[in-house]
Amino acid sequence: MIVKALDTVHVSSVSSNNITTGQTFEVDDQAGRSLIERGLAIEVDTLEPAAPAETAATDDEPVTRKSGSAHRTKAE
């Protein structure tokens, strides 16, 4: 499940660091549902959300995957 943090959270199965507000990350379905039920995250459809052209050029925030690896949201 891919979710977006609505607040700063710590999910040890995703990252040893805190996940900040607005960061998108992948988590198992059970943990994702728990975060959503507690109002800490919302589900998103994809790891690469569509962004308007003017904001896409400045979007450098990586997406944290369940494996802990980072994925950039735009081509470098």
HELIX and SHEET records of a PDB file:
HELIX    1   1 ASP A   29  GLU A   37  1                                   9    
HELIX    2   2 ALA A   53  ALA A   56  1                                   4    
SHEET    1   A 3 THR A  24  GLU A  26  0                                        
SHEET    2   A 3 ILE A   2  ALA A   5 -1                                        
SHEET    3   A 3 ALA A  41  GLU A  43 -1                                        
SHEET    1   B 2 VAL A  63  THR A  64  0                                        
SHEET    2   B 2 ALA A  70  HIS A  71 -1                                        
END                                                                             
